[in-house]
Amino acid sequence: MFSMRRKKRNKSLMARKLVTVSDAKSIPSEQFRTIRTNIKFAQPNQDVKTILVTSSIPGEGKSTNAANIGVVFSQEEKKVLIVDADMRKPTLHHTFHLANSVGLSSILSRQEKFIDVIQKTFVEGIDIIASGPIPPNPTELLASETMISFLAIAKEKYDIVIFDAPPLLFVSDAQILSNKCDGTLLIVNSGAVGKAAVLKSKSILTISQANILGIVLNNFKMKRNMYDQYYGVE
């Protein structure tokens, strides 16, 4: 009985986090496809292959957004790599039900090779590199020459590389990585974070010369009838 309840709970959790897999025709899934389209049009003359996903504070949904954005790119038959660059409080491996024994920290500390830490997922076209063991110096690892080499290899092997990074207002990890990526998405949880915090995050990204692709307003409650009227749904 316990195992059955746990199985149902795991399915429910997966459905909530990966709505683009569990309910591809839902309104949230369509919104993730809109984000995908907007990313393409944000830089029409530039090939955006590496995308950083971050937020101002914890709990804004950056990891869930990173995962679902990866899924909608894979649905276009893109080869996608999602990297958990949050080497302080990693969660991406939970979303895809994978191990976290090796990962990004293992590569950046030169304990493992790129090819040896890649994990296949249950979503076709998506590979994962977990964060790996929590290191004592994540900021220094992200600022290292090894990180630059990692980016070059990832861009060569994949069409899209998405980084799930820590919040901007707590540590400098995302700020460092945003300077190295082709574009950055800032996740803003509607009603959970103040305007001052969002403006501060934008300022941090500007200082680091990040290419801000846009802001994703998460958990915004849109009336169903507004969506139906726009798309002509009966």
N, C-alpha and C positions, 0 to 999 in steps of 0.2 A: 504493500500500500504506500509506504514511504517513497519508494522508487518511482511509482506512478505519479505521485504528486510532484515530485522533483522534476520528472520529465515534462509534465504539463507546465510547470513554472518556467523551466528553461525555454520551452517553445513560446510561451507568452512573452518572456523577456526578449527573445530573438525577434519576435514579431514587432515589439515596440521599438527596438533599436534599429532593426533593418527592415523598415516598412517598405523599402523599394524592392525587397525580395519577397516578403510575406504578402504584400498587397500592392502589386505594381500598378494597378489602375486607380489607386486612391488619390485623393487631393494632395496629401503630403508628397506622394511619389511624383506627381506631376510638378509640384513646386521644386523638387530636387532636379528634375529635368530642365526646368526653367533656369535654375542656377547654372547647370551645365552649359546651356545655351548662352547665358550672359557672360560666362567665363570666356567662351569662344569669341564673342563680339567685343569684349572689353579690350582686347589687344589684337585687332584684325591683321596687323602687319608684323606680329611677333608670335612665335611658336611657344605657347605656355605649356611647358612639360612638367615643371616642378611647382607644386602649390602648397603653401603653408596654411594650415587652419589653426586659428588661435582665438582667444577670447580675453576679456579684461580680467575676470575673476573666475574661480572654479564654479562648476555646476551650471554653466550656460549652454551645454550641449555640444561643445566643439568636437568631441570624439565621435558622437553619434552622427553629426553632420559630416565629418571626414569620411566615415564608413559608407554612408548613403551616397555621398557624392562620388566616391569610388565605384559603387555599384552601378550608378547610372552611366558612368563613362564605360564600364565594362559591357553594358548593354548595347553600346555602339560598336562592340567588337574591338574595343581598345584593350591593350595589355596594360593592366593597372597594378602598381605596387603601392601599398599603404604602409607607411613607416610610423611606428610609435616613437616619436621623438620626445615624449614626456618621460624622461628617465628619473623622475622623482615619484610620480603617482601614476604609473601606467595602467591603462584599462582596455586597450585595443584587443589584447589577446582574449579577454573575457567575451567581448562582443562576437568574436569568431570561434570561440571555444577551442583555443590553441594553448600550447605551452609557452612559458616565458623563461625558459632555462638559458637560452642564448638569444642575442638580438643585436640591436644597434650599438649598445655599449660594448658588446663583445668585439664588434668590428672596429670601433673607434679606439679601443684599447689594444688592438692588434692581437687579440687572442683567437679570433675566428676570421675566416674569409667570407666575403660577400655571399658566394654561392652556398655556403654551408649553413646560413641562418635563415634562408628563405623558406617560408612555409606556405603550402598550398591551402586554399580555403574551399568551403563547400559552394562558393560562388564562382562560376566559370569565368576565367579571365582575371581573377584577383589573387595576387600573392600578398603575403604579409611579412614584414620584418618587425618582430616584437621589440620592446625596449631593451630586453635583456636584464641581467642583474643590475640592481641600482648601484651606480658608481659614486665615489665620494666627490667627483669633480665633473658633473655633467656639463656645466657651462664651458669649461676648458676643452672638453672633448668636442663639443659642437663648433668651437672656434678653431679647431686644429686643422692642419693640412690634410689629415686623414679624412676629415669630413668633406673637404673639397674633392678628394679622390673618390669618395663614396658617391657623391652627387654625379660625377662624370660617368661612373659605371652604371648607376641607376638610370640615367637619361639615355644611355646607349642601349640598355636592355629592355626598357619599358616605354610605352607611349605616354603614360601619365604616372607621375610619382606624387603622392599626397602625404604630407607630413602632419601628424597630429602633435602639436607643440603645447607646452605649458602656458598658463595665463600670463599676460603681459605685465600685470601690475604687481606680481609677486617675485618673479625672477627674470633674469635677462636672457634666458635660453631662446625664447621666441624672437626676441629682438635681433639676436645674433643670426639665427637661421633665416629670418625674413630677408636679410640682406643678400643671402646666397640663393634664394629661390626666385623663380620667374615671376611669381605673383603670390599675394597674401589675401586670405579671406578672414574678416573679423566677425566672429559670431557674437551676437548681442541677444541675450535672453530678455524678451519683452516683459517689463514690469519687475525684473529681478536685479537690474543693474542701473545705476544712476547715470544721468547725462554727463556729469563731470568725469566719471570713470571712463566712459566711452571716448570722450574728447582727449583724455590723458593717453589712452591707448593709441588713438590715431596720431597724437603728437609723437609718441615713442616710435611708431612705425615710420613716420615721416623723417625723424632724426636719423634712423637707421637706413634711410634711403630705400625702404621697401616699396615694391610696386603693389599698391593697394588695389586689388581687383574690385572690391566692394564689401559691403556689410550685409550679413545675413541676419534678418530679424527672426529669431527663433521663438516658438511657442506663441506667436501672434494669433489671436482667435479671429478668424475670418468667418463671417456668417455664411452658412451653406447656400442660402438663397441668392447671395451676391454672386457666388461662383456659378451656380446653375443658370442664372439669368445671362451671365456673360457668355457662357459656352452653349446656351440654348438647350440645357438639359431639362427634360420634362419632369 
